[in-house]
Amino acid sequence: MKRLLSEGVDPNTPNGRDFLERSALHWAVGNGHTSSVGALVQARADVNAVSEAGNTPLRWAENWEHTEVARLLEAAGGRRG
């Protein structure tokens, strides 16, 4: 992840979302990958991206009880959705 971001991959590219509009940030959050979430936030990933179901990454972090990830998203301006 960090290598791709350092090479200029845009974390917000529409082609980077799955069929339910979940972003790379959603997946990193859902799996509790704090370092990947941090790298995506640093690369200016949209911390308020909304999936087809209306979930933001912060909502996923709270649903999956990834408290460290949730704190990181809140500090970056993440909202519940």
Backbone atoms as SQL, in Angstrom:
CREATE TABLE atoms (id INTEGER PRIMARY KEY, chain TEXT, resi INTEGER, resn TEXT, atom TEXT, x REAL, y REAL, z REAL);
INSERT INTO atoms VALUES
  (1, 'A', 1, 'MET', 'N', 0.815, -1.173, 0.000),
  (2, 'A', 1, 'MET', 'CA', 0.000, 0.000, 0.000),
  (3, 'A', 1, 'MET', 'C', 0.870, 1.252, 0.000),
  (4, 'A', 2, 'LYS', 'N', 1.810, 1.312, 0.937),
  (5, 'A', 2, 'LYS', 'CA', 2.652, 2.507, 1.038),
  (6, 'A', 2, 'LYS', 'C', 3.458, 2.726, -0.229),
  (7, 'A', 3, 'ARG', 'N', 3.938, 1.644, -0.823),
  (8, 'A', 3, 'ARG', 'CA', 4.719, 1.769, -2.055),
  (9, 'A', 3, 'ARG', 'C', 3.857, 2.332, -3.177),
  (10, 'A', 4, 'LEU', 'N', 2.649, 1.817, -3.328),
  (11, 'A', 4, 'LEU', 'CA', 1.752, 2.322, -4.370),
  (12, 'A', 4, 'LEU', 'C', 1.440, 3.795, -4.158),
  (13, 'A', 5, 'LEU', 'N', 1.170, 4.166, -2.932),
  (14, 'A', 5, 'LEU', 'CA', 0.874, 5.567, -2.645),
  (15, 'A', 5, 'LEU', 'C', 2.084, 6.447, -2.909),
  (16, 'A', 6, 'SER', 'N', 3.283, 5.954, -2.575),
  (17, 'A', 6, 'SER', 'CA', 4.494, 6.744, -2.812),
  (18, 'A', 6, 'SER', 'C', 4.777, 6.905, -4.306),
  (19, 'A', 7, 'GLU', 'N', 4.237, 5.997, -5.104),
  (20, 'A', 7, 'GLU', 'CA', 4.405, 6.084, -6.557),
  (21, 'A', 7, 'GLU', 'C', 3.321, 6.922, -7.216),
  (22, 'A', 8, 'GLY', 'N', 2.453, 7.501, -6.401),
  (23, 'A', 8, 'GLY', 'CA', 1.475, 8.442, -6.926),
  (24, 'A', 8, 'GLY', 'C', 0.093, 7.889, -7.196),
  (25, 'A', 9, 'VAL', 'N', -0.206, 6.678, -6.749),
  (26, 'A', 9, 'VAL', 'CA', -1.549, 6.142, -6.935),
  (27, 'A', 9, 'VAL', 'C', -2.537, 6.987, -6.138),
  (28, 'A', 10, 'ASP', 'N', -3.617, 7.390, -6.782),
  (29, 'A', 10, 'ASP', 'CA', -4.630, 8.220, -6.141),
  (30, 'A', 10, 'ASP', 'C', -5.565, 7.338, -5.314),
  (31, 'A', 11, 'PRO', 'N', -5.599, 7.511, -3.989),
  (32, 'A', 11, 'PRO', 'CA', -6.455, 6.668, -3.161),
  (33, 'A', 11, 'PRO', 'C', -7.951, 6.940, -3.356),
  (34, 'A', 12, 'ASN', 'N', -8.284, 7.988, -4.088),
  (35, 'A', 12, 'ASN', 'CA', -9.685, 8.352, -4.300),
  (36, 'A', 12, 'ASN', 'C', -10.175, 8.062, -5.714),
  (37, 'A', 13, 'THR', 'N', -9.395, 7.349, -6.507),
  (38, 'A', 13, 'THR', 'CA', -9.800, 7.077, -7.877),
  (39, 'A', 13, 'THR', 'C', -11.108, 6.285, -7.911),
  (40, 'A', 14, 'PRO', 'N', -12.040, 6.686, -8.746),
  (41, 'A', 14, 'PRO', 'CA', -13.307, 5.944, -8.834),
  (42, 'A', 14, 'PRO', 'C', -13.096, 4.483, -9.244),
  (43, 'A', 15, 'ASN', 'N', -12.043, 4.200, -9.990),
  (44, 'A', 15, 'ASN', 'CA', -11.764, 2.826, -10.401),
  (45, 'A', 15, 'ASN', 'C', -11.280, 1.974, -9.240),
  (46, 'A', 16, 'GLY', 'N', -10.971, 2.609, -8.117),
  (47, 'A', 16, 'GLY', 'CA', -10.483, 1.887, -6.959),
  (48, 'A', 16, 'GLY', 'C', -11.587, 1.412, -6.022),
  (49, 'A', 17, 'ARG', 'N', -12.820, 1.592, -6.417),
  (50, 'A', 17, 'ARG', 'CA', -13.949, 1.176, -5.571),
  (51, 'A', 17, 'ARG', 'C', -14.525, -0.131, -6.084),
  (52, 'A', 18, 'ASP', 'N', -15.080, -0.905, -5.164),
  (53, 'A', 18, 'ASP', 'CA', -15.683, -2.170, -5.569),
  (54, 'A', 18, 'ASP', 'C', -17.134, -1.950, -6.009),
  (55, 'A', 19, 'PHE', 'N', -17.844, -3.022, -6.300),
  (56, 'A', 19, 'PHE', 'CA', -19.199, -2.912, -6.837),
  (57, 'A', 19, 'PHE', 'C', -20.209, -2.330, -5.846),
  (58, 'A', 20, 'LEU', 'N', -19.830, -2.240, -4.587),
  (59, 'A', 20, 'LEU', 'CA', -20.695, -1.609, -3.582),
  (60, 'A', 20, 'LEU', 'C', -20.163, -0.248, -3.153),
  (61, 'A', 21, 'GLU', 'N', -19.306, 0.320, -3.991),
  (62, 'A', 21, 'GLU', 'CA', -18.753, 1.663, -3.769),
  (63, 'A', 21, 'GLU', 'C', -17.886, 1.765, -2.525),
  (64, 'A', 22, 'ARG', 'N', -17.275, 0.656, -2.097),
  (65, 'A', 22, 'ARG', 'CA', -16.372, 0.695, -0.950),
  (66, 'A', 22, 'ARG', 'C', -14.962, 0.994, -1.454),
  (67, 'A', 23, 'SER', 'N', -14.325, 1.929, -0.783),
  (68, 'A', 23, 'SER', 'CA', -12.993, 2.383, -1.180),
  (69, 'A', 23, 'SER', 'C', -11.911, 1.532, -0.525),
  (70, 'A', 24, 'ALA', 'N', -10.670, 1.771, -0.947),
  (71, 'A', 24, 'ALA', 'CA', -9.533, 1.100, -0.309),
  (72, 'A', 24, 'ALA', 'C', -9.503, 1.423, 1.182),
  (73, 'A', 25, 'LEU', 'N', -9.885, 2.645, 1.532),
  (74, 'A', 25, 'LEU', 'CA', -9.919, 3.028, 2.944),
  (75, 'A', 25, 'LEU', 'C', -10.961, 2.206, 3.706),
  (76, 'A', 26, 'HIS', 'N', -12.132, 1.995, 3.113),
  (77, 'A', 26, 'HIS', 'CA', -13.136, 1.147, 3.752),
  (78, 'A', 26, 'HIS', 'C', -12.548, -0.230, 4.065),
  (79, 'A', 27, 'TRP', 'N', -11.860, -0.817, 3.100),
  (80, 'A', 27, 'TRP', 'CA', -11.326, -2.170, 3.285),
  (81, 'A', 27, 'TRP', 'C', -10.212, -2.200, 4.322),
  (82, 'A', 28, 'ALA', 'N', -9.339, -1.216, 4.306),
  (83, 'A', 28, 'ALA', 'CA', -8.274, -1.168, 5.314),
  (84, 'A', 28, 'ALA', 'C', -8.873, -1.018, 6.707),
  (85, 'A', 29, 'VAL', 'N', -9.889, -0.174, 6.820),
  (86, 'A', 29, 'VAL', 'CA', -10.576, 0.034, 8.097),
  (87, 'A', 29, 'VAL', 'C', -11.262, -1.250, 8.551),
  (88, 'A', 30, 'GLY', 'N', -12.022, -1.862, 7.646),
  (89, 'A', 30, 'GLY', 'CA', -12.775, -3.059, 7.981),
  (90, 'A', 30, 'GLY', 'C', -11.908, -4.204, 8.455),
  (91, 'A', 31, 'ASN', 'N', -10.674, -4.234, 7.978),
  (92, 'A', 31, 'ASN', 'CA', -9.746, -5.287, 8.376),
  (93, 'A', 31, 'ASN', 'C', -8.847, -4.868, 9.530),
  (94, 'A', 32, 'GLY', 'N', -9.029, -3.652, 10.019),
  (95, 'A', 32, 'GLY', 'CA', -8.267, -3.185, 11.175),
  (96, 'A', 32, 'GLY', 'C', -6.799, -2.924, 10.902),
  (97, 'A', 33, 'HIS', 'N', -6.464, -2.606, 9.659),
  (98, 'A', 33, 'HIS', 'CA', -5.072, -2.360, 9.280),
  (99, 'A', 33, 'HIS', 'C', -4.697, -0.898, 9.557),
  (100, 'A', 34, 'THR', 'N', -4.330, -0.641, 10.797),
  (101, 'A', 34, 'THR', 'CA', -4.059, 0.729, 11.243),
  (102, 'A', 34, 'THR', 'C', -2.984, 1.406, 10.409),
  (103, 'A', 35, 'SER', 'N', -1.907, 0.698, 10.082),
  (104, 'A', 35, 'SER', 'CA', -0.828, 1.333, 9.317),
  (105, 'A', 35, 'SER', 'C', -1.292, 1.679, 7.901),
  (106, 'A', 36, 'SER', 'N', -2.103, 0.825, 7.294),
  (107, 'A', 36, 'SER', 'CA', -2.624, 1.128, 5.957),
  (108, 'A', 36, 'SER', 'C', -3.600, 2.294, 6.012),
  (109, 'A', 37, 'VAL', 'N', -4.428, 2.326, 7.043),
  (110, 'A', 37, 'VAL', 'CA', -5.357, 3.446, 7.204),
  (111, 'A', 37, 'VAL', 'C', -4.562, 4.739, 7.358),
  (112, 'A', 38, 'GLY', 'N', -3.520, 4.707, 8.175),
  (113, 'A', 38, 'GLY', 'CA', -2.680, 5.889, 8.350),
  (114, 'A', 38, 'GLY', 'C', -2.047, 6.350, 7.053),
  (115, 'A', 39, 'ALA', 'N', -1.563, 5.403, 6.268),
  (116, 'A', 39, 'ALA', 'CA', -0.941, 5.748, 4.979),
  (117, 'A', 39, 'ALA', 'C', -1.971, 6.342, 4.031),
  (118, 'A', 40, 'LEU', 'N', -3.165, 5.783, 3.997),
  (119, 'A', 40, 'LEU', 'CA', -4.219, 6.306, 3.122),
  (120, 'A', 40, 'LEU', 'C', -4.663, 7.697, 3.564),
  (121, 'A', 41, 'VAL', 'N', -4.781, 7.905, 4.861),
  (122, 'A', 41, 'VAL', 'CA', -5.156, 9.228, 5.375),
  (123, 'A', 41, 'VAL', 'C', -4.078, 10.246, 5.015),
  (124, 'A', 42, 'GLN', 'N', -2.818, 9.867, 5.189),
  (125, 'A', 42, 'GLN', 'CA', -1.712, 10.774, 4.823),
  (126, 'A', 42, 'GLN', 'C', -1.734, 11.110, 3.344),
  (127, 'A', 43, 'ALA', 'N', -2.167, 10.152, 2.522),
  (128, 'A', 43, 'ALA', 'CA', -2.231, 10.370, 1.073),
  (129, 'A', 43, 'ALA', 'C', -3.518, 11.083, 0.665),
  (130, 'A', 44, 'ARG', 'N', -4.252, 11.571, 1.664),
  (131, 'A', 44, 'ARG', 'CA', -5.479, 12.336, 1.455),
  (132, 'A', 44, 'ARG', 'C', -6.641, 11.518, 0.896),
  (133, 'A', 45, 'ALA', 'N', -6.730, 10.271, 1.341),
  (134, 'A', 45, 'ALA', 'CA', -7.914, 9.478, 0.997),
  (135, 'A', 45, 'ALA', 'C', -9.126, 10.168, 1.620),
  (136, 'A', 46, 'ASP', 'N', -10.247, 10.056, 0.966),
  (137, 'A', 46, 'ASP', 'CA', -11.482, 10.681, 1.451),
  (138, 'A', 46, 'ASP', 'C', -11.966, 9.932, 2.690),
  (139, 'A', 47, 'VAL', 'N', -11.766, 10.518, 3.862),
  (140, 'A', 47, 'VAL', 'CA', -12.141, 9.856, 5.113),
  (141, 'A', 47, 'VAL', 'C', -13.659, 9.817, 5.303),
  (142, 'A', 48, 'ASN', 'N', -14.391, 10.513, 4.443),
  (143, 'A', 48, 'ASN', 'CA', -15.844, 10.512, 4.518),
  (144, 'A', 48, 'ASN', 'C', -16.491, 9.889, 3.288),
  (145, 'A', 49, 'ALA', 'N', -15.738, 9.044, 2.588),
  (146, 'A', 49, 'ALA', 'CA', -16.295, 8.330, 1.436),
  (147, 'A', 49, 'ALA', 'C', -17.475, 7.494, 1.911),
  (148, 'A', 50, 'VAL', 'N', -18.521, 7.463, 1.123),
  (149, 'A', 50, 'VAL', 'CA', -19.738, 6.750, 1.514),
  (150, 'A', 50, 'VAL', 'C', -19.950, 5.562, 0.579),
  (151, 'A', 51, 'SER', 'N', -20.162, 4.408, 1.181),
  (152, 'A', 51, 'SER', 'CA', -20.449, 3.201, 0.396),
  (153, 'A', 51, 'SER', 'C', -21.897, 3.237, -0.081),
  (154, 'A', 52, 'GLU', 'N', -22.244, 2.286, -0.925),
  (155, 'A', 52, 'GLU', 'CA', -23.614, 2.184, -1.429),
  (156, 'A', 52, 'GLU', 'C', -24.624, 2.034, -0.288),
  (157, 'A', 53, 'ALA', 'N', -24.200, 1.385, 0.788),
  (158, 'A', 53, 'ALA', 'CA', -25.069, 1.180, 1.951),
  (159, 'A', 53, 'ALA', 'C', -25.113, 2.402, 2.873),
  (160, 'A', 54, 'GLY', 'N', -24.353, 3.453, 2.533),
  (161, 'A', 54, 'GLY', 'CA', -24.363, 4.679, 3.328),
  (162, 'A', 54, 'GLY', 'C', -23.361, 4.697, 4.464),
  (163, 'A', 55, 'ASN', 'N', -22.392, 3.778, 4.435),
  (164, 'A', 55, 'ASN', 'CA', -21.404, 3.700, 5.515),
  (165, 'A', 55, 'ASN', 'C', -20.126, 4.449, 5.177),
  (166, 'A', 56, 'THR', 'N', -19.646, 5.208, 6.144),
  (167, 'A', 56, 'THR', 'CA', -18.346, 5.865, 6.022),
  (168, 'A', 56, 'THR', 'C', -17.293, 4.946, 6.654),
  (169, 'A', 57, 'PRO', 'N', -16.016, 5.197, 6.385),
  (170, 'A', 57, 'PRO', 'CA', -14.979, 4.409, 7.049),
  (171, 'A', 57, 'PRO', 'C', -15.080, 4.459, 8.577),
  (172, 'A', 58, 'LEU', 'N', -15.436, 5.611, 9.145),
  (173, 'A', 58, 'LEU', 'CA', -15.562, 5.700, 10.597),
  (174, 'A', 58, 'LEU', 'C', -16.678, 4.785, 11.098),
  (175, 'A', 59, 'ARG', 'N', -17.767, 4.733, 10.399),
  (176, 'A', 59, 'ARG', 'CA', -18.875, 3.838, 10.783),
  (177, 'A', 59, 'ARG', 'C', -18.387, 2.387, 10.778),
  (178, 'A', 60, 'TRP', 'N', -17.619, 2.011, 9.743),
  (179, 'A', 60, 'TRP', 'CA', -17.072, 0.647, 9.681),
  (180, 'A', 60, 'TRP', 'C', -16.158, 0.389, 10.872),
  (181, 'A', 61, 'ALA', 'N', -15.281, 1.339, 11.175),
  (182, 'A', 61, 'ALA', 'CA', -14.352, 1.160, 12.299),
  (183, 'A', 61, 'ALA', 'C', -15.124, 0.920, 13.593),
  (184, 'A', 62, 'GLU', 'N', -16.180, 1.676, 13.793),
  (185, 'A', 62, 'GLU', 'CA', -16.979, 1.501, 15.006),
  (186, 'A', 62, 'GLU', 'C', -17.737, 0.179, 14.990),
  (187, 'A', 63, 'ASN', 'N', -18.295, -0.190, 13.849),
  (188, 'A', 63, 'ASN', 'CA', -19.028, -1.457, 13.747),
  (189, 'A', 63, 'ASN', 'C', -18.130, -2.656, 14.041),
  (190, 'A', 64, 'TRP', 'N', -16.886, -2.582, 13.583),
  (191, 'A', 64, 'TRP', 'CA', -15.947, -3.690, 13.757),
  (192, 'A', 64, 'TRP', 'C', -15.111, -3.534, 15.039),
  (193, 'A', 65, 'GLU', 'N', -15.410, -2.485, 15.819),
  (194, 'A', 65, 'GLU', 'CA', -14.732, -2.221, 17.087),
  (195, 'A', 65, 'GLU', 'C', -13.217, -2.056, 16.946),
  (196, 'A', 66, 'HIS', 'N', -12.832, -1.373, 15.871),
  (197, 'A', 66, 'HIS', 'CA', -11.420, -1.028, 15.664),
  (198, 'A', 66, 'HIS', 'C', -11.211, 0.374, 16.231),
  (199, 'A', 67, 'THR', 'N', -11.055, 0.451, 17.550),
  (200, 'A', 67, 'THR', 'CA', -11.042, 1.745, 18.228),
  (201, 'A', 67, 'THR', 'C', -9.852, 2.611, 17.838),
  (202, 'A', 68, 'GLU', 'N', -8.681, 2.025, 17.655),
  (203, 'A', 68, 'GLU', 'CA', -7.511, 2.820, 17.260),
  (204, 'A', 68, 'GLU', 'C', -7.719, 3.425, 15.876),
  (205, 'A', 69, 'VAL', 'N', -8.268, 2.636, 14.977),
  (206, 'A', 69, 'VAL', 'CA', -8.560, 3.124, 13.625),
  (207, 'A', 69, 'VAL', 'C', -9.623, 4.223, 13.698),
  (208, 'A', 70, 'ALA', 'N', -10.642, 4.036, 14.522),
  (209, 'A', 70, 'ALA', 'CA', -11.699, 5.043, 14.659),
  (210, 'A', 70, 'ALA', 'C', -11.123, 6.367, 15.160),
  (211, 'A', 71, 'ARG', 'N', -10.225, 6.304, 16.139),
  (212, 'A', 71, 'ARG', 'CA', -9.594, 7.532, 16.646),
  (213, 'A', 71, 'ARG', 'C', -8.810, 8.237, 15.551),
  (214, 'A', 72, 'LEU', 'N', -8.090, 7.460, 14.763),
  (215, 'A', 72, 'LEU', 'CA', -7.288, 8.025, 13.677),
  (216, 'A', 72, 'LEU', 'C', -8.214, 8.736, 12.669),
  (217, 'A', 73, 'LEU', 'N', -9.314, 8.098, 12.317),
  (218, 'A', 73, 'LEU', 'CA', -10.260, 8.693, 11.362),
  (219, 'A', 73, 'LEU', 'C', -10.919, 9.954, 11.935),
  (220, 'A', 74, 'GLU', 'N', -11.283, 9.915, 13.201),
  (221, 'A', 74, 'GLU', 'CA', -11.886, 11.101, 13.825),
  (222, 'A', 74, 'GLU', 'C', -10.910, 12.271, 13.829),
  (223, 'A', 75, 'ALA', 'N', -9.650, 11.991, 14.121),
  (224, 'A', 75, 'ALA', 'CA', -8.626, 13.042, 14.124),
  (225, 'A', 75, 'ALA', 'C', -8.424, 13.636, 12.739),
  (226, 'A', 76, 'ALA', 'N', -8.714, 12.830, 11.702),
  (227, 'A', 76, 'ALA', 'CA', -8.552, 13.293, 10.321),
  (228, 'A', 76, 'ALA', 'C', -9.844, 13.923, 9.779),
  (229, 'A', 77, 'GLY', 'N', -10.860, 14.080, 10.635),
  (230, 'A', 77, 'GLY', 'CA', -12.106, 14.709, 10.209),
  (231, 'A', 77, 'GLY', 'C', -13.188, 13.741, 9.781),
  (232, 'A', 78, 'GLY', 'N', -13.003, 12.461, 10.069),
  (233, 'A', 78, 'GLY', 'CA', -14.002, 11.471, 9.698),
  (234, 'A', 78, 'GLY', 'C', -15.322, 11.675, 10.415),
  (235, 'A', 79, 'ARG', 'N', -16.406, 11.439, 9.675),
  (236, 'A', 79, 'ARG', 'CA', -17.756, 11.565, 10.224),
  (237, 'A', 79, 'ARG', 'C', -18.454, 10.207, 10.182),
  (238, 'A', 80, 'ARG', 'N', -19.405, 10.050, 11.060),
  (239, 'A', 80, 'ARG', 'CA', -20.232, 8.843, 11.013),
  (240, 'A', 80, 'ARG', 'C', -21.237, 9.000, 9.876),
  (241, 'A', 81, 'GLY', 'N', -21.553, 7.933, 9.222),
  (242, 'A', 81, 'GLY', 'CA', -22.495, 8.038, 8.121),
  (243, 'A', 81, 'GLY', 'C', -23.391, 6.844, 8.047);
